[in-house]
Amino acid sequence: MKYNISNNIIFEDHNLLVVNKLSKMPTVPLKNGGMGNTLLDAISQYCIDVKSFSGYSKHEGGVLHRLDTLTDGLVLIAKNKESFDFLINEQKKNNFEKNYIVRTTYSTKLMQGFFEFPFESIIENRSVVVESFFRHYGKGRKSVRPVMEDCSKIVLSKASKTKYKTIINFIKKEDNLFYFNCCLTNGFRHQIRCHLAWSGYPLIGDKLYGGIESDEFGLTCNSINFINPATKKRQTVCLEDKLL
């Protein structure tokens, strides 16, 4: 390994780990193997138990939620099947909350596949709830697009069955960057990236959704809130906030 994974462990007990994933590191291996530089591969060198059972699938071990490869921040990993099953059940009840710090620019360009943003402006010192279904989009289905109830029947037939909600809070504007906090309890692939780009504020470094080129990627999972399997009490784990 290129770094000591133990330095990136933010919290640990007998049942779970919370690890700070680095940007550009995949969370889990591909289904058909390979990618030995993933977070799961690295953490299994520290605690082999995280690979000793099938979670969402055999190759994902005890990982409770994945971050996109470019996204950095906190990942919750179960050490045993009992804790994994408990936390999955809590997640289904919306008892697993993830908070992200987002860095964006402003864009008036409406990307292909998007339609006019139907919600209020997210540049307010209050919460704006953005909610939609999602569909895969483009060559190789590499991105997603939002879907609403008034979309065509053809589009709706290709959409997720679940509606996904992102709670967005504007934090500040600094030079040409806009900072937001985004909170979600259930997640779809690229959910925050898509919802922010749809609103006119694509993440820096996110070329897939119209973001400007940057050496950094504007998305960090900086805190998670969940019910601890051992104590049955709500617990919050945070990164030191050096982004603001």
Secondary structure as UniProt FT lines:
FT   HELIX           5..8
FT   STRAND          9..12
FT   STRAND          16..21
FT   TURN            23..24
FT   TURN            31..32
FT   TURN            36..37
FT   HELIX           39..46
FT   HELIX           48..51
FT   HELIX           58..60
FT   TURN            61..62
FT   TURN            69..70
FT   STRAND          72..78
FT   HELIX           81..92
FT   TURN            93..94
FT   STRAND          97..104
FT   TURN            112..113
FT   STRAND          127..137
FT   HELIX           139..141
FT   STRAND          143..147
FT   TURN            149..150
FT   HELIX           153..157
FT   STRAND          164..174
FT   TURN            175..176
FT   STRAND          177..184
FT   TURN            189..190
FT   HELIX           191..199
FT   TURN            204..205
FT   HELIX           207..209
FT   STRAND          219..227
FT   TURN            229..231
FT   STRAND          234..238
//
